[in-house]
Amino acid sequence: MELERHVDSLREQLALAAEAGGEEARALAQRLTAPLDSAVRLMLLEVLTVAAAEITRELAPGSVELRLRGRDPEFVVVAPSTEDCAGEGSGTSEAWTTSGPLSGSAGSGEGGVSRVNLRLPDQLKSRVEQAAGRQGVSINTWLVRAAAAAAQRGETGVRREHNAPRGGQGYTGWGN
């Protein structure tokens, strides 16, 4: 993704707005354009990073990374490994950019897939169906993503003590 055209567009908009202020405003806009170039690029990178993080939360267990190639950012979609989706497998994953795959062999059929018979209350099943429909994926895909994201949070997140109350504070240790 080329940031230059976006920075140029902002520069043109600033010059256009300065036209209304007369010669003095136009001169000020020209002086401010060069120092703002770096700040605008940095702000655009921050926005793209936040967007990639939000998309990653929705793609779990897959992810979206923002990588820099020179001065230009590039989105890289990293598909979940078969291990993430099935619980065991080859552990391969595939990264995609706008130009195609980077590595791995996701979708090659390697690795095992286990069948689980899951019983859900009717109300929860309806909510899962609606959530999957909103994302345009099957119920199975939605459940696999939700389970993988929950498992990942459990591995990296803070674990709650079994006896700690939900919503309150829990304390463990010895007291005198």
Secondary structure, DSSP 8 states (H G I E B T S, - for coil): --SHHHHHHHHHHHHHHHHTT-HHHHHHHHHHHHHHHHHHHHHHHHHHHHHHHHHHHHHTTSEEEEEEETTEEEEEEE---HHHHHSSS-----EEETTEEEE--TTS--S----------HHHHHHHHHHHHHHT--HHHHHHHHHHHHHHHHHHS----TTS-SSS----S---
